[in-house]
């Protein structure tokens, strides 16, 4: 967790073998625009063998499926399925993992 940040107003579930690279942010909460004094939160779930490469933000309510890699600099705003490579802002599936049978 080199220079990474976890804000856990809700639960964060880590599967086995999750790798978190440097400068990643995992954030379970947000403030609604109409009331900045209120904090809302939703859980985040990581499947087994997920790799957050580097400088990634994962936002509230997201589930990342097993054996998935998130590319550097991505912002994960919606759930990502298992066995894929996803990247971008917002992160989206780029391709299925070639090394997974």
VEXGUDO-229736 format. One record per residue (C-alpha): residue number from 1; z, y, x; residue in one letter. Coordinates in Angstrom, 1 decimal, always signed. Last residue first. Example, Ala and Ser with C-alpha at 12.3 -4.5 7.8 and 13.67 -1.06 7.14 Angstrom:
# residues 2
> n_pz_py_px_res
> 2_+7.1_-1.1_+13.7_S
> 1_+7.8_-4.5_+12.3_A
END
This chain:
# residues 101
> n_pz_py_px_res
> 101_-19.8_-20.1_-8.5_X
> 100_-18.4_-16.9_-7.1_X
> 99_-20.0_-15.6_-3.9_X
> 98_-22.7_-13.7_-5.7_X
> 97_-20.2_-11.6_-7.7_X
> 96_-21.9_-10.3_-10.8_X
> 95_-23.5_-6.8_-10.5_X
> 94_-22.9_-3.1_-10.7_X
> 93_-20.2_-3.2_-13.4_X
> 92_-19.0_+0.3_-14.2_X
> 91_-16.5_+2.6_-12.7_X
> 90_-16.4_+6.2_-14.1_X
> 89_-17.0_+7.5_-11.6_X
> 88_-18.5_+4.6_-9.6_X
> 87_-18.0_+0.9_-8.7_X
> 86_-17.8_-2.6_-10.1_X
> 85_-18.4_-5.9_-8.4_X
> 84_-18.0_-8.8_-10.8_X
> 83_-16.2_-12.1_-11.3_X
> 82_-13.9_-11.0_-14.2_X
> 81_-14.5_-8.2_-16.6_X
> 80_-13.7_-4.4_-16.1_X
> 79_-11.5_-2.5_-18.5_X
> 78_-12.1_+1.2_-18.9_X
> 77_-11.2_+4.4_-16.9_X
> 76_-11.5_+2.9_-13.4_X
> 75_-12.2_+5.8_-11.0_X
> 74_-14.1_+4.5_-8.0_X
> 73_-13.9_+5.9_-4.4_X
> 72_-14.5_+2.6_-2.7_X
> 71_-15.9_-0.3_-4.8_X
> 70_-13.7_-2.4_-7.2_X
> 69_-13.9_-6.1_-6.5_X
> 68_-13.3_-8.7_-9.3_X
> 67_-12.1_-12.2_-8.7_X
> 66_-9.9_-12.1_-11.8_X
> 65_-10.5_-9.5_-14.5_X
> 64_-9.4_-5.8_-14.4_X
> 63_-7.5_-4.6_-17.4_X
> 62_-7.2_-0.9_-18.0_X
> 61_-4.7_+0.7_-20.5_X
> 60_-3.8_+3.6_-18.2_X
> 59_-6.0_+4.6_-15.3_X
> 58_-7.0_+3.0_-12.1_X
> 57_-7.9_+5.4_-9.3_X
> 56_-9.5_+4.1_-6.1_X
> 55_-9.4_+5.5_-2.6_X
> 54_-10.1_+2.2_-0.9_X
> 53_-11.0_-1.5_-1.8_X
> 52_-9.2_-2.5_-4.9_X
> 51_-9.6_-6.3_-4.6_X
> 50_-8.7_-8.6_-7.5_X
> 49_-7.8_-12.1_-6.5_X
> 48_-6.0_-13.0_-9.7_X
> 47_-6.2_-10.7_-12.7_X
> 46_-4.9_-7.1_-12.7_X
> 45_-3.3_-5.7_-15.8_X
> 44_-2.4_-2.0_-16.6_X
> 43_+0.0_-1.1_-19.4_X
> 42_-0.2_+2.0_-21.6_X
> 41_+1.6_+5.3_-21.5_X
> 40_+2.0_+8.6_-23.3_X
> 39_+4.0_+11.4_-21.9_X
> 38_+4.8_+14.4_-24.1_X
> 37_+5.5_+17.9_-22.7_X
> 36_+1.8_+18.7_-22.4_X
> 35_+1.5_+18.6_-26.1_X
> 34_-2.0_+19.3_-27.6_X
> 33_-3.9_+18.0_-24.5_X
> 32_-2.1_+14.7_-24.6_X
> 31_-0.3_+13.9_-21.3_X
> 30_-1.2_+10.7_-19.4_X
> 29_+0.5_+7.5_-18.2_X
> 28_-0.1_+4.1_-16.5_X
> 27_-1.4_+5.4_-13.2_X
> 26_-2.5_+3.2_-10.3_X
> 25_-3.6_+5.3_-7.3_X
> 24_-5.3_+3.9_-4.2_X
> 23_-5.2_+5.7_-0.9_X
> 22_-5.4_+2.6_+1.3_X
> 21_-6.5_-0.8_+0.0_X
> 20_-4.8_-2.9_-2.7_X
> 19_-5.4_-6.6_-2.5_X
> 18_-4.3_-8.8_-5.5_X
> 17_-3.7_-12.4_-4.4_X
> 16_-1.9_-13.7_-7.5_X
> 15_-2.1_-11.6_-10.6_X
> 14_-0.4_-8.2_-10.8_X
> 13_+0.9_-6.8_-14.1_X
> 12_+1.7_-3.2_-14.4_X
> 11_+4.2_-2.3_-17.2_X
> 10_+4.4_+1.2_-18.7_X
> 9_+5.8_+4.5_-17.2_X
> 8_+4.6_+3.1_-13.9_X
> 7_+3.1_+5.6_-11.5_X
> 6_+1.9_+3.6_-8.5_X
> 5_+0.7_+5.5_-5.4_X
> 4_-1.1_+4.4_-2.3_X
> 3_-0.7_+5.9_+1.2_X
> 2_-1.0_+2.4_+2.8_X
> 1_+0.0_+0.0_+0.0_X
END
